[in-house]
Amino acid sequence: MACGCCCIANNTGYASSLEDRKSIYLLSDLLSPNLYTALSDLISKPDLMNKISQGGYIRAQMLEWDKIIDQIEEFYLKKIENN
């Protein structure tokens, strides 16, 4: 997203907070046939691909990367401590 590419993801984690077909292309299930359908859809609809690419780029620019990196690091350190 931050580099202006159209992203496809399943509806978990950060992706679940994004608007489907506005800043990301969300899959209901992360299965090969669904990914094929999404890619085919985007290839056949360049306007949709461009819309998602631009929306994702704009959304990524609003993120506070230092804060996000700290949160991810804290999450993994807790996971390590609990094992």
C-alpha positions, -999 to 999 in steps of 0.1 A, spaced: 0 0 0 27 24 10 44 20 -24 11 25 -43 5 -11 -52 -30 -27 -50 -31 -51 -21 -51 -83 -17 -56 -97 18 -79 -118 39 -101 -101 65 -78 -104 95 -54 -81 114 -48 -46 100 -66 -55 68 -99 -60 86 -99 -23 95 -97 -12 58 -126 -6 35 -130 -34 9 -124 -22 -27 -115 13 -15 -81 8 0 -77 -30 -2 -92 -60 -19 -104 -82 9 -109 -120 5 -135 -138 27 -112 -169 28 -75 -171 20 -79 -199 -6 -63 -202 -41 -96 -199 -60 -104 -167 -42 -70 -152 -49 -74 -162 -86 -108 -145 -87 -95 -113 -71 -65 -111 -94 -87 -118 -125 -111 -91 -113 -84 -65 -108 -67 -73 -142 -101 -70 -160 -110 -38 -141 -80 -14 -142 -102 14 -128 -109 -7 -97 -72 -16 -94 -62 21 -96 -89 31 -71 -77 6 -46 -40 14 -52 -46 52 -47 -69 46 -16 -43 22 -1 -15 47 -7 -34 75 9 -43 53 39 -7 42 44 5 78 44 -17 85 74 0 57 95 24 65 123 51 40 114 72 45 146 42 38 168 31 8 147 66 -7 148 67 -3 186 33 -20 189 44 -50 167 76 -54 186 57 -53 219 33 -79 206 60 -104 196 80 -98 228 50 -108 248 45 -139 227 81 -149 233 78 -143 270 47 -165 272 64 -195 255 
